[in-house]
Amino acid sequence: MTLPTQHTAPIAAPARVGQATAVEQSRAVAEVQAAVVVAQQVPRRLDVARTAMQESCAQLGLADRAFYSFPRGGQTVAGPTVYLARELARCWGNVQHGIAELRRDDVHGESEMQAWAWDVQTNTRTSHTFVVPHKRDTKKGAVPLVDLRDIYENNANQGARRLREAIFAILPPWFTEEAVDICRGTLEHGDGRPLADRIDAAVGAYEGLGITVGRLEQKLGRPRGQWTGPDLAQLRITHKSIQRGELTVDETFPQARVTAAELVPPAPAPHPAAPVDDTPAPVVEVEQPAAEERTPSEDTVVDLMGALEDSVAAAKADRTLVAGGPVPDLDAAAKAGQDAADRVTKRNAAGQAPPPAITARQIATKSAALFAEHTEVGPRGGKSTRTIDRLRHALVYAVTGRRTASASDCTPDELLRVWQRMDDIAEGKLTYELELEVGVAFTSGTGTITTIAWDELETDDGGAG
Amino acid sequence: MTAPTIAPAKITTPGVYRMDAETYHADPVDGGSLSSSGARLLLPPSCPAKFRWEQDHGEPPKAVFEFGTAAHRLVLGDGPELVVIDHDSWRTKAAKEAADEARAEGKVPLLADDYLVVEAMADAIRRHPVAGPLFTPGTGVAEAALVWRDEPTGVMCRALVDWLPDKVPGRRRILVDYKTARSGDPDTLGRAAHGYGYHQQDAWYSAGAKALGLADDDMAFLFVAQEKTPPYLVTLSEFDHEARLLGERLNRHALNVYCDCVETGRWPGYGDDQVARLYLPPWAFAQEGTS
């Protein structure tokens, strides 16, 4: 192979060296020689270096800046930072390191740079020479950097990463690993306050970033009460990384999981004229043998036609929502109501299993257990009644439509239905919201609400409704 | 929420629109737009060439899709009109002709047996303690088309949200997608979701909702999957954080590929002009020792 003819000197050198340059050149040579000689004369003592490292890493100020984390390819890359590297180099001693911009090319938009670390005692040296394009990655692709400050910061950033690697390359791995462990321990220990206080502080710090406790809990996989020192250490590292812009909140913290409760649309506001708007679906006694046998008060609408009308009304509301849009299918809404009615007929035809005999006493016992948390006693009509009893009466009223609301007046069929509604409450299919002074609102799984004001009830233990 | 407006002949501005599925799939956006399924077609195991073909020629009707459309129609109360074809199967000429006639009128043909199944499915949804109330008529908008511009690339994007529940004060926005499935078992659903790229759909639709200001970052995307066999079980599910992030990255990649293809006018196939290398799956070698 023929070598190309060399036209230029392999190393570009200025044609003339000025006096100051000559002095600096000599000084550089002398400095390097002196460093090596001094390092041999005053070699590092491992125990001293190690103690210095241990002391440094025990400081929260350093530990806080000791780790970085950023996302890459669906994973979070984490490791010790250049701050820790520089500090370890200082503790280790007889180490020189630096970053140099060797050449800047504005035409091609790049800088040639070098990062190096040198253990002058053992003469172990690592250097990386690399080209930094004057560009920044964005979602649109690489964008050229023009501003001098942007170029400087980009160079410094790229240089610091290479420097970090260069320093860690000359330090013994055991030294670095011990330092990392101590830093983690420092973060776990925090500022020495009790764990609960530090958890509060962490939650407060994250609130400042708009991150709720729920998202923190989901990230750590544990409820707040079970967080540990290492969890807090991780939160500290992540917090710093977010502050430095290495991580974004959304890629770091999952959103809270969807719960069934937030999927159920809120029921429409209760009708002012009728305290009982509708009966909750489980209470819309689809099993009722014959509605005409009972004589519900007009207030307790247990009426499938009502449901049908609601569906149509809802569909009409939908039409106003989609102003200018196609007219929603009113037939579909009507059909939904009709389907519900059909299901009732079918179920009635199929026949229900004969109800087990349930007594009023059993209802009272079960309701006492079910509503046991409501120990409050409220005034009514000059007399105090227990909330437990009121809730039971409200339930009986919702099922029977009788304002006396006494379980002992109920037919076996009604008792069974009250029993089933209590089962629904126990299983969460039927929920209720209690206003101690006013009444109770039952919400069914389909979102229908039945509100019952205490005043409506005429019970043995209360006054007139 | 911004009330959806009826779609003009050609959409030029981002927004929420009401339109039928046919209009949506035919791309109503002036200058062209990318849908979530389009984005998935651009990436492996598909390729831009297949995407282009489907853009130019449309997707042939498939009975399985029509079944899904019918289920959407009954569950969401919105969609094309259903036509019950009173035949046992599609094999007879009369059945095929009746189906073609229905399709020509923009309706969805459905065998009588299938119609009964779809009705039973809709009924099961209504009885579901959470999905039933969720789809209550009047509490949301069915088939809302989102049209928005992807900021980084400038590409117009579109998405058809099955069910957009009205915003409830104090609650976050939730987008709902209804799917019919062979199995509602979450493990099986997860695998199927990977195959169909549902995580990309999640990220795509969420990006649209956020871009249009319908939702904040805390929004959720819910899949309501229903089995096609009795007892027509319903599974409510959502992706985990990592799956959504993967979806976002894949969508970003797809948008970049789309930009490149539009700019260059080239829609490459699988390996383009290169000779691809074939590799056997690892178990092929494991089998050698046992035979």
Chai-1 contact restraints between the chains, C-beta under 6 A:
chainA,res_idxA,chainB,res_idxB,connection_type,confidence,min_distance_angstrom,max_distance_angstrom,comment,restraint_id
A,G74,B,L246,contact,1.0,0.0,6.0,A-B,restraint_1
A,K139,B,P152,contact,1.0,0.0,6.0,A-B,restraint_2
A,K140,B,P152,contact,1.0,0.0,6.0,A-B,restraint_3
A,D250,B,D217,contact,1.0,0.0,6.0,A-B,restraint_4
A,P254,B,H241,contact,1.0,0.0,6.0,A-B,restraint_5
A,Q255,B,D218,contact,1.0,0.0,6.0,A-B,restraint_6
A,V258,B,A220,contact,1.0,0.0,6.0,A-B,restraint_7
A,V258,B,L222,contact,1.0,0.0,6.0,A-B,restraint_8
A,V258,B,E238,contact,1.0,0.0,6.0,A-B,restraint_9
A,A260,B,V130,contact,1.0,0.0,6.0,A-B,restraint_10
A,E262,B,R171,contact,1.0,0.0,6.0,A-B,restraint_11
A,L263,B,V130,contact,1.0,0.0,6.0,A-B,restraint_12
A,L263,B,L134,contact,1.0,0.0,6.0,A-B,restraint_13
A,V264,B,P133,contact,1.0,0.0,6.0,A-B,restraint_14
A,P265,B,T136,contact,1.0,0.0,6.0,A-B,restraint_15
A,P265,B,T139,contact,1.0,0.0,6.0,A-B,restraint_16
A,P266,B,V168,contact,1.0,0.0,6.0,A-B,restraint_17
A,A314,B,P137,contact,1.0,0.0,6.0,A-B,restraint_18
A,A314,B,G138,contact,1.0,0.0,6.0,A-B,restraint_19
A,A315,B,P137,contact,1.0,0.0,6.0,A-B,restraint_20
A,A317,B,G138,contact,1.0,0.0,6.0,A-B,restraint_21
A,D318,B,G138,contact,1.0,0.0,6.0,A-B,restraint_22
A,L321,B,A3,contact,1.0,0.0,6.0,A-B,restraint_23
A,V322,B,P4,contact,1.0,0.0,6.0,A-B,restraint_24
A,V322,B,R18,contact,1.0,0.0,6.0,A-B,restraint_25
A,A323,B,A3,contact,1.0,0.0,6.0,A-B,restraint_26
A,G324,B,T5,contact,1.0,0.0,6.0,A-B,restraint_27
A,G324,B,I6,contact,1.0,0.0,6.0,A-B,restraint_28
A,G325,B,I6,contact,1.0,0.0,6.0,A-B,restraint_29
A,G325,B,R18,contact,1.0,0.0,6.0,A-B,restraint_30
A,D329,B,G77,contact,1.0,0.0,6.0,A-B,restraint_31
A,A332,B,G77,contact,1.0,0.0,6.0,A-B,restraint_32
A,A333,B,P137,contact,1.0,0.0,6.0,A-B,restraint_33
A,G445,B,P129,contact,1.0,0.0,6.0,A-B,restraint_34
A,T446,B,G132,contact,1.0,0.0,6.0,A-B,restraint_35
A,T446,B,P133,contact,1.0,0.0,6.0,A-B,restraint_36
A,G447,B,P133,contact,1.0,0.0,6.0,A-B,restraint_37
